[in-house]
Amino acid sequence: MRILMLSSTFPYPPSRGGTEIRTFNLLRYLQYNHDVTLITQNNKETTSAEIEELRKYVSKLIVFPLPPQPQEKNAIARLFGKTVRFLESVLKATPPNVLHRYSPEIQACVDDYVRTSKFDVITCEHSVNEIYVRPEYRNSVNTVVDVHSSVYGWIRDHLEMGAAQNALRDRLYLSLILKRYEQRYCNKFSNIVVTTEDDRQEFLKLRPDLEIKVIPNGVDLELFPYRHQDPGGHRLIFVGAMDASHNIDAARFFAVEVLPKLQQHYPDTTFSIVGARPTPEVLELKNIPGVIVTGRVSSMAEYLHQSTVCVVPLRTGFGIKNKTLEAMAAGVPVVASDRGLEGLAVDIADQPLRAFRANTPAEYVTAISQLFDHPQLRSELSHHGRQLVEIEFTWDIAGKRYEQVLLQQS
């Protein structure tokens, strides 16, 4: 099968973020048995060494630059520019970040490939790439959008939880753009893929007639080996890209509202916030006793192995969470919110307990206290969590399911 994969996010290294992890591991699996051509865009962090390394995992790699940014010299020019871009976004029913990354050169390349029938299937890795797929493509080639998560659901969730960084802007986007956007682009594709049942339900609200496949994320078990020693103690960890709004909100919520309550019972409790690009808002949390902010680390697995419990206190954001799966794979007991456990059957009756669920500060304190006090309980969650990942959430399993979708015809 000849596959053209579109990813405006440069998917290497596969530790930079959730989009990169999913895209890289799916393309690596598909390349075993198929010819994969990847069209992507570099960013300011992409190095020539990373480009050459990614080239090893595809039949052909085509890298385009991001479009140049408008140079607005003063506040009036910036305001005018933002207004123009917002109006364009409303008129086209397309989010500004999609228009911002759009490359006419990529469009011409994709158009030429379709015209000359070079590929059997086109995949868009994340909905931001849907802009390159014309509605008429599906008449001649299988077209697939791997949504990753509903943008409409994501923004609405942020607003409901008070976690939006610009609430007025996001309310305008939600009411004027995003619902129409997701309804519109769904019509173009032969197949639609999401990562969780929650996201599937979000899209069915917009288009009840759609058939939508759920293919969860996976874990590279070599990168996240199972730990064979419980470090004990009272060390908590939260991992993720620390410039992402949902991670910022989660880190602040836990550090401010949960950690001090835990320290009343366990004074030596520490909370490590581990992940690249911490914002000033995250760095400020270091002023709270017991909070550690590391920035990027060379091995996330090592930090997980050194921790007593991994917390995933997300209050916003749709889609399955790599951070939860990776902690479970590493054998670290997990206490997480409904959002952090989305797509995972961890506390089902008559099945082994794989993680603790908590949403309020009191629930976090209760669950974590149980794990701090009972090594055997930590051991059980560690074992059952790893077992769940091995059975249901490896990249081989996800890749095989994705391959079957790509083989289907509209």
C-alpha positions as semicolon CSV with decimal commas, in nm:
position;residue;x (nm);y (nm);z (nm)
1;M;0,000;0,000;0,000
2;R;0,128;0,347;-0,089
3;I;0,056;0,589;0,194
4;L;0,083;0,968;0,193
5;M;0,092;1,093;0,551
6;L;0,038;1,463;0,627
7;S;0,163;1,605;0,956
8;S;0,222;1,977;0,993
9;T;0,375;1,890;1,332
10;F;0,727;1,754;1,285
11;P;0,697;1,411;1,454
12;Y;1,051;1,369;1,582
13;P;1,175;1,317;1,842
14;P;0,869;1,121;1,956
15;S;0,895;1,266;2,305
16;R;0,815;1,628;2,224
17;G;0,439;1,597;2,274
18;G;0,133;1,377;2,231
19;T;0,083;1,457;1,862
20;E;0,445;1,372;1,782
21;I;0,433;1,047;1,979
22;R;0,121;0,918;1,805
23;T;0,224;1,024;1,455
24;F;0,575;0,880;1,479
25;N;0,469;0,545;1,620
26;L;0,192;0,496;1,365
27;L;0,419;0,580;1,073
28;R;0,693;0,352;1,211
29;Y;0,448;0,062;1,228
30;L;0,306;0,125;0,880
31;Q;0,651;0,148;0,724
32;Y;0,718;-0,220;0,808
33;N;0,481;-0,340;0,535
34;H;0,401;-0,033;0,326
35;D;0,562;0,261;0,148
36;V;0,509;0,574;0,356
37;T;0,575;0,923;0,225
38;L;0,560;1,186;0,498
39;I;0,497;1,553;0,423
40;T;0,568;1,767;0,728
41;Q;0,682;2,113;0,838
42;N;0,982;2,194;1,050
43;N;0,974;2,436;1,339
44;K;1,225;2,651;1,523
45;E;1,325;2,353;1,740
46;T;1,382;2,109;1,453
47;T;1,748;2,026;1,385
48;S;1,909;1,884;1,074
49;A;2,008;1,576;1,277
50;E;1,643;1,516;1,368
51;I;1,540;1,546;1,003
52;E;1,800;1,288;0,903
53;E;1,695;1,056;1,187
54;L;1,328;1,074;1,087
55;R;1,423;0,995;0,728
56;K;1,519;0,643;0,843
57;Y;1,159;0,562;0,930
58;V;0,984;0,650;0,602
59;S;1,023;0,571;0,234
60;K;1,033;0,941;0,153
61;L;1,043;1,250;0,373
62;I;0,941;1,592;0,240
63;V;0,995;1,883;0,479
64;F;0,849;2,229;0,414
65;P;0,914;2,543;0,620
66;L;0,640;2,703;0,822
67;P;0,488;3,005;0,647
68;P;0,652;3,338;0,742
69;Q;0,491;3,530;1,023
70;P;0,349;3,881;0,967
71;Q;0,583;4,149;1,101
72;E;0,360;4,395;1,284
73;K;0,564;4,684;1,417
74;N;0,333;4,839;1,674
75;A;0,028;4,769;1,889
76;I;-0,217;4,916;1,636
77;A;-0,076;4,701;1,356
78;R;-0,090;4,392;1,576
79;L;-0,452;4,459;1,671
80;F;-0,545;4,518;1,307
81;G;-0,367;4,198;1,204
82;K;-0,543;3,991;1,472
83;T;-0,879;4,135;1,368
84;V;-0,821;4,054;1,001
85;R;-0,711;3,700;1,085
86;F;-1,012;3,645;1,309
87;L;-1,255;3,766;1,040
88;E;-1,088;3,538;0,786
89;S;-1,123;3,251;1,029
90;V;-1,496;3,320;1,075
91;L;-1,559;3,351;0,701
92;K;-1,375;3,025;0,625
93;A;-1,503;2,844;0,936
94;T;-1,145;2,738;1,002
95;P;-0,942;2,794;1,321
96;P;-0,664;3,054;1,297
97;N;-0,392;2,800;1,383
98;V;-0,495;2,589;1,081
99;L;-0,483;2,891;0,849
100;H;-0,159;3,004;1,009
101;R;0,022;2,679;0,923
102;Y;-0,131;2,641;0,575
103;S;0,130;2,610;0,300
104;P;0,034;2,662;-0,067
105;E;0,347;2,463;-0,156
106;I;0,223;2,161;0,039
107;Q;-0,119;2,198;-0,124
108;A;0,036;2,198;-0,471
109;C;0,242;1,891;-0,386
110;V;-0,060;1,699;-0,254
111;D;-0,274;1,804;-0,552
112;D;-0,007;1,676;-0,790
113;Y;0,021;1,344;-0,609
114;V;-0,356;1,291;-0,624
115;R;-0,375;1,395;-0,990
116;T;-0,105;1,143;-1,085
117;S;-0,249;0,865;-0,862
118;K;0,074;0,820;-0,671
119;F;-0,094;0,696;-0,351
120;D;-0,364;0,456;-0,235
121;V;-0,444;0,642;0,085
122;I;-0,388;0,987;0,237
123;T;-0,382;1,024;0,615
124;C;-0,406;1,349;0,808
125;E;-0,234;1,312;1,143
126;H;-0,432;1,554;1,360
127;S;-0,726;1,750;1,227
128;V;-0,509;2,057;1,162
129;N;-0,395;1,883;0,841
130;E;-0,748;1,839;0,701
131;I;-0,708;2,167;0,513
132;Y;-0,497;1,993;0,245
133;V;-0,762;1,734;0,159
134;R;-1,011;1,850;-0,103
135;P;-1,363;1,696;-0,094
136;E;-1,320;1,546;-0,441
137;Y;-1,012;1,346;-0,335
138;R;-1,225;1,071;-0,188
139;N;-1,350;0,987;-0,538
140;S;-1,007;0,853;-0,627
141;V;-0,818;0,779;-0,304
142;N;-0,898;0,661;0,049
143;T;-0,875;0,964;0,279
144;V;-0,838;0,929;0,656
145;V;-0,827;1,191;0,929
146;D;-0,675;1,081;1,260
147;V;-0,835;1,352;1,472
148;H;-0,633;1,304;1,796
149;S;-0,896;1,504;1,986
150;S;-1,201;1,720;1,915
151;V;-1,099;2,086;1,906
152;Y;-1,457;2,189;1,975
153;G;-1,478;1,959;2,278
154;W;-1,133;2,065;2,399
155;I;-1,211;2,439;2,394
156;R;-1,557;2,394;2,544
157;D;-1,407;2,184;2,823
158;H;-1,146;2,451;2,900
159;L;-1,415;2,718;2,923
160;E;-1,637;2,508;3,148
161;M;-1,349;2,447;3,391
162;G;-1,229;2,809;3,388
163;A;-0,893;2,701;3,243
164;A;-0,904;2,901;2,918
165;Q;-0,611;3,138;2,881
166;N;-0,828;3,380;2,681
167;A;-1,190;3,307;2,765
168;L;-1,347;3,580;2,550
169;R;-1,153;3,472;2,242
170;D;-1,233;3,105;2,300
171;R;-1,605;3,173;2,344
172;L;-1,606;3,352;2,009
173;Y;-1,417;3,065;1,846
174;L;-1,656;2,812;1,995
175;S;-1,974;2,984;1,883
176;L;-1,862;3,122;1,547
177;I;-1,603;2,877;1,412
178;L;-1,529;2,543;1,575
179;K;-1,865;2,368;1,553
180;R;-1,903;2,457;1,185
181;Y;-1,540;2,361;1,128
182;E;-1,570;2,007;1,263
183;Q;-1,905;1,951;1,093
184;R;-1,759;2,065;0,762
185;Y;-1,433;1,878;0,747
186;C;-1,591;1,548;0,854
187;N;-1,773;1,539;0,519
188;K;-1,448;1,518;0,322
189;F;-1,307;1,194;0,454
190;S;-1,356;0,827;0,375
191;N;-1,272;0,735;0,735
192;I;-1,247;0,920;1,066
193;V;-1,036;0,797;1,359
194;V;-1,041;0,920;1,721
195;T;-0,856;0,799;2,031
196;T;-1,141;0,756;2,282
197;E;-1,512;0,682;2,300
198;D;-1,566;1,028;2,453
199;D;-1,425;1,190;2,141
200;R;-1,635;0,959;1,924
201;Q;-1,945;1,081;2,106
202;E;-1,838;1,445;2,054
203;F;-1,827;1,392;1,678
204;L;-2,152;1,200;1,672
205;K;-2,321;1,506;1,827
206;L;-2,208;1,702;1,522
207;R;-2,265;1,429;1,264
208;P;-2,483;1,139;1,390
209;D;-2,457;0,965;1,052
210;L;-2,080;0,914;1,068
211;E;-1,900;0,586;1,125
212;I;-1,605;0,668;1,350
213;K;-1,328;0,431;1,453
214;V;-1,173;0,444;1,801
215;I;-0,801;0,363;1,803
216;P;-0,630;0,444;2,135
217;N;-0,269;0,546;2,178
218;G;0,001;0,302;2,279
219;V;0,328;0,291;2,470
220;D;0,678;0,201;2,357
221;L;0,753;-0,060;2,621
222;E;1,127;-0,036;2,557
223;L;1,127;0,333;2,643
224;F;0,910;0,273;2,950
225;P;1,030;-0,051;3,108
226;Y;0,854;-0,192;3,413
227;R;1,023;-0,092;3,738
228;H;1,125;-0,377;3,963
229;Q;1,174;-0,180;4,284
230;D;0,929;0,037;4,473
231;P;1,121;0,344;4,598
232;G;0,875;0,404;4,882
233;G;0,869;0,749;5,037
234;H;0,630;1,031;4,954
235;R;0,740;1,145;4,610
236;L;0,472;1,250;4,361
237;I;0,525;1,320;3,991
238;F;0,325;1,484;3,713
239;V;0,461;1,474;3,358
240;G;0,386;1,650;3,030
241;A;0,469;1,943;2,806
242;M;0,456;2,233;3,049
243;D;0,354;2,497;2,799
244;A;0,022;2,323;2,727
245;S;-0,277;2,494;2,886
246;H;-0,432;2,173;3,025
247;N;-0,101;2,073;3,189
248;I;-0,049;2,421;3,334
249;D;-0,397;2,414;3,485
250;A;-0,341;2,064;3,627
251;A;-0,002;2,151;3,781
252;R;-0,139;2,466;3,944
253;F;-0,450;2,290;4,073
254;F;-0,250;2,012;4,237
255;A;0,032;2,229;4,375
256;V;-0,202;2,490;4,522
257;E;-0,509;2,291;4,628
258;V;-0,392;1,934;4,695
259;L;-0,024;1,928;4,793
260;P;-0,056;2,144;5,110
261;K;-0,335;1,919;5,238
262;L;-0,120;1,610;5,183
263;Q;0,173;1,773;5,360
264;Q;-0,039;1,813;5,671
265;H;-0,023;1,434;5,704
266;Y;0,308;1,364;5,523
267;P;0,529;1,673;5,572
268;D;0,810;1,545;5,346
269;T;0,584;1,502;5,041
270;T;0,735;1,639;4,719
271;F;0,562;1,713;4,389
272;S;0,785;1,700;4,079
273;I;0,653;1,869;3,765
274;V;0,854;1,705;3,489
275;G;0,840;1,819;3,128
276;A;0,978;2,052;2,867
277;R;0,909;2,423;2,819
278;P;0,770;2,520;3,163
279;T;0,603;2,860;3,141
280;P;0,662;3,139;3,396
281;E;0,330;3,037;3,550
282;V;0,466;2,684;3,608
283;L;0,811;2,800;3,723
284;E;0,642;3,020;3,984
285;L;0,508;2,705;4,151
286;K;0,861;2,634;4,277
287;N;0,788;2,890;4,547
288;I;0,547;2,641;4,706
289;P;0,726;2,414;4,957
290;G;0,787;2,069;4,813
291;V;0,734;2,162;4,448
292;I;1,013;2,078;4,201
293;V;1,006;2,195;3,837
294;T;1,264;2,012;3,624
295;G;1,210;2,125;3,266
296;R;1,311;1,878;2,995
297;V;1,477;1,559;3,120
298;S;1,680;1,298;2,932
299;S;1,474;1,000;3,051
300;M;1,113;1,034;3,164
301;A;1,113;0,667;3,264
302;E;1,391;0,726;3,518
303;Y;1,196;1,004;3,686
304;L;0,885;0,789;3,693
305;H;1,074;0,495;3,845
306;Q;1,201;0,720;4,127
307;S;0,849;0,834;4,219
308;T;0,612;0,678;4,469
309;V;0,294;0,779;4,284
310;C;0,217;0,947;3,952
311;V;-0,070;1,196;3,959
312;V;-0,260;1,305;3,648
313;P;-0,482;1,586;3,783
314;L;-0,611;1,706;3,446
315;R;-0,936;1,899;3,458
316;T;-0,962;1,970;3,085
317;G;-0,874;1,817;2,750
318;F;-1,022;1,534;2,547
319;G;-0,840;1,227;2,418
320;I;-0,642;0,942;2,566
321;K;-0,342;1,057;2,772
322;N;0,004;0,926;2,689
323;K;0,128;1,037;3,030
324;T;-0,117;0,801;3,204
325;L;-0,031;0,504;2,984
326;E;0,344;0,565;3,020
327;A;0,326;0,580;3,399
328;M;0,127;0,256;3,408
329;A;0,375;0,091;3,171
330;A;0,661;0,200;3,397
331;G;0,490;0,034;3,692
332;V;0,414;0,354;3,882
333;P;0,080;0,361;4,070
334;V;-0,149;0,624;3,918
335;V;-0,404;0,856;4,077
336;A;-0,584;1,047;3,804
337;S;-0,894;1,247;3,718
338;D;-1,174;1,145;3,483
339;R;-0,994;1,337;3,207
340;G;-0,663;1,173;3,292
341;L;-0,823;0,827;3,273
342;E;-1,030;0,889;2,960
343;G;-1,050;0,578;2,745
344;L;-0,908;0,348;3,016
345;A;-1,102;0,079;3,206
346;V;-0,915;0,102;3,536
347;D;-1,179;0,067;3,808
348;I;-1,444;-0,166;3,665
349;A;-1,635;-0,399;3,898
350;D;-1,509;-0,760;3,904
351;Q;-1,182;-0,656;3,736
352;P;-0,841;-0,584;3,892
353;L;-0,793;-0,225;4,007
354;R;-0,545;-0,056;3,772
355;A;-0,550;0,304;3,900
356;F;-0,725;0,528;4,152
357;R;-0,973;0,789;4,030
358;A;-0,988;1,134;4,196
359;N;-1,132;1,470;4,093
360;T;-1,153;1,679;4,411
361;P;-0,870;1,768;4,651
362;A;-1,024;1,544;4,919
363;E;-1,040;1,250;4,678
364;Y;-0,673;1,298;4,583
365;V;-0,567;1,313;4,947
366;T;-0,761;0,995;5,030
367;A;-0,631;0,795;4,733
368;I;-0,269;0,906;4,766
369;S;-0,271;0,848;5,142
370;Q;-0,383;0,489;5,084
371;L;-0,094;0,434;4,846
372;F;0,160;0,604;5,073
373;D;0,051;0,381;5,365
374;H;0,017;0,045;5,187
375;P;0,312;-0,093;4,986
376;Q;0,107;-0,399;4,887
377;L;-0,159;-0,176;4,730
378;R;0,111;0,009;4,536
379;S;0,242;-0,325;4,415
380;E;-0,102;-0,437;4,298
381;L;-0,169;-0,117;4,102
382;S;0,180;-0,134;3,955
383;H;0,133;-0,491;3,832
384;H;-0,223;-0,451;3,703
385;G;-0,149;-0,119;3,534
386;R;0,144;-0,264;3,341
387;Q;-0,061;-0,569;3,249
388;L;-0,339;-0,350;3,104
389;V;-0,090;-0,163;2,884
390;E;0,072;-0,484;2,759
391;I;-0,264;-0,634;2,663
392;E;-0,442;-0,333;2,513
393;F;-0,216;-0,030;2,464
394;T;0,101;-0,102;2,270
395;W;0,186;0,075;1,946
396;D;0,180;-0,258;1,762
397;I;-0,186;-0,298;1,860
398;A;-0,270;0,061;1,762
399;G;-0,073;0,032;1,437
400;K;-0,248;-0,287;1,335
401;R;-0,591;-0,130;1,393
402;Y;-0,490;0,182;1,201
403;E;-0,360;-0,028;0,913
404;Q;-0,701;-0,196;0,884
405;V;-0,872;0,142;0,853
406;L;-0,627;0,249;0,584
407;L;-0,701;-0,069;0,387
408;Q;-1,074;0,010;0,379
409;Q;-1,238;0,189;0,092
410;S;-1,505;0,455;0,121
